[in-house]
């Protein structure tokens, strides 16, 4: 699938993050010239052009100048900011999007925008409820509310100003190079570092959630960037609500570990998934309009997650902020 937007460079804001790096790779595999934009460079995007820029702190004019100078035809916002207060959450998740929209308004020929939202914008739903795009958003966390505000700003600009943009509400991701602070990224690192074989303890909520491979999500971004379909909101997920214990089992298998490598205890959902005991994404619209469907099964995703975590050098001070974390 291709359209008039399948030309020019692709700027990936948050291109060094755990999702952004895969988005960069997916566009490069498509033959597009990629510009990774983030505060600091990373070997993860060494094959692409890198532009150092704090997209959440720069002016709209500075951001517009970068997009124009690089000949950008598509811009993907793959940034994700985290914080403990509404102001901290808003700086990257909302403020950056407001600056980006102003930057696009200042360009004579603005690029197509793909905004990565989150399935958590819908908030908790009853067990058995498939999350399609008609579900009214009722987010319960600071993070989800900030992401919803950003998504609504983009959708409002599409409706009122004719902005060429699409919002993808993406569920939690698994697969290679996970965020160090994600549930399965951190658990894999603890298992890797358990050199004495004592086993690790993990608190698991009694929850079923939808996890999609990060490479499948990135492929959806490529298809959305190239699509001429008119609907500006699409949900992206595997379509299956799996119990967290099932996913932990898959990680244990991926590591070739014995079941006693994990000691499980009951816990509560925290972080971005707080309050979400059931997540099952209905990706019918994305399948119909983009021809997209997930291609990686859970065991493959976990094997690739494990292999990259096992090979990684432990980082004593993982970075946080707007370079992208998800899952």
Order of alpha helices (4+ residues) and beta strands (2+ residues): beta-alpha-beta-beta-alpha-beta-alpha-alpha-beta-alpha-beta-beta-alpha-beta-beta-beta-alpha-beta-beta-alpha-beta-alpha-alpha
